[in-house]
Amino acid sequence: MKKTIILLLALAGICLQADAQDSRLMLRLNSFSGYKTTRSIYTSKTTEKDIRILPSIGYAHTFKNNIGIAAEFGFTNATAKGDVNLVTSTGTTTKKGARDYKSYYIGLSVYESFKLKKYVTNIGLLLPLEFVKPQDGVYETITYENTTKERKKELIAQTLPKQLKSGLFLQASLYRQVFKKIYLGAEIGAGVAYTRTAGEQEQLTENYVNGVMTNSVASKITVKQNEYDLGLRASVSLQYIF
C-alpha cells in the first residue's frame, strides 16, 4: 500500500512538472513592520519600538498558460517594546513594557506571471492564515515623588488570548534576475483582514511603595471577538526559478 501511494505521488509530481512552465523555491520576509519614534515635549521624552518580521519558505508552480499556484510556511518570534520617561516638577515617572509575539503562518495563493528579459512580475490573490499563540506581556511603571520621597511601582503581568488572522489580498510583485536562476524582488498587497480572538485573558497587578507590596489583584476574563479591517501586506522575496 505504501509503495502504491509513493508511486502515485511520484507520478503526480512528474505530470505536474511536465505541465509547468517553471517551478519556484521561495524565501520571503512577510508582513515586516518596524518603527521607532522619539517625541520630546518640554521635559517629557517618549520612545517606542516595534519590530515584527515573518519569514517563510515556499514552493510555486507556473503552468504553460502563465497561471500559477503557491504555498508557503513560516514562523515568527518577536518582541515589541515601549519606553516612556516623564519628568515634571512633582516627580519622575518611567514606564517600560515588553510583549512576546509568536505565530505560525501558512500562505496559499494563485497568480498570473509575466516575463520580460530579466524581469518577472506576478499579480494574484493571497489567502494568509496566521495562528498567534497567547501573548505574554510585562509592564512596569515607576514613579518617584519629590514631596513625599516615595518610590511607587506598578507591575502588570498580562496574557492575551490566542488569535487566528486571515483575509484575502490582491498581491502584485516584481522580481529581477540577480544571478542565473535567482531573482530578487518585492511584493505589496491590499485587501480585507480578519482576526478572531478567543480564550482566557489573565492579568496580575502588583503595587509597591518603597519596595514593599501594598496591593495585588488578579483577574481572568473570557474573550471572544471578531474583527474585520482593510489591510496592507508587504514582503521581500528571493526566488530560485527553474
C-alpha positions, 0 to 999 in steps of 0.5 A: 500500500505504501509503495502504491501511494509513493508511486502515485505521488511520484507520478503526480509530481512528474505530470505536474512538472511536465505541465509547468512552465517553471517551478519556484523555491521561495524565501520571503520576509512577510508582513515586516513592520518596524518603527521607532519614534522619539517625541520630546515635549518640554521635559517629557521624552517618549520612545517606542519600538516595534519590530515584527518580521515573518519569514517563510519558505515556499514552493510555486508552480507556473503552468504553460498558460502563465497561471500559477499556484503557491504555498508557503510556511513560516514562523515568527518570534518577536518582541515589541517594546515601549519606553516612556520617561516623564519628568515634571516638577512633582516627580519622575515617572518611567514606564517600560513594557515588553510583549512576546509575539509568536505565530505560525503562518501558512500562505496559499495563493494563485497568480498570473506571471509575466516575463520580460528579459530579466524581469518577472512580475506576478499579480494574484490573490493571497489567502494568509492564515496566521495562528498567534499563540497567547501573548505574554506581556510585562509592564512596569511603571515607576514613579518617584515623588519629590514631596513625599520621597516615595518610590511607587511601582506598578507591575502588570503581568498580562496574557492575551488570548490566542488569535487566528488572522486571515483575509484575502489580498490582491498581491502584485510583485516584481522580481529581477534576475540577480544571478542565473536562476535567482531573482530578487524582488518585492511584493505589496498587497491590499485587501480585507483582514480578519482576526478572531480572538478567543480564550482566557485573558489573565492579568496580575497587578502588583503595587509597591511603595518603597519596595514593599507590596501594598496591593495585588489583584488578579483577574481572568476574563473570557474573550471572544471577538471578531474583527474585520479591517482593510489591510496592507501586506508587504514582503521581500522575496528571493526566488530560485526559478527553474 
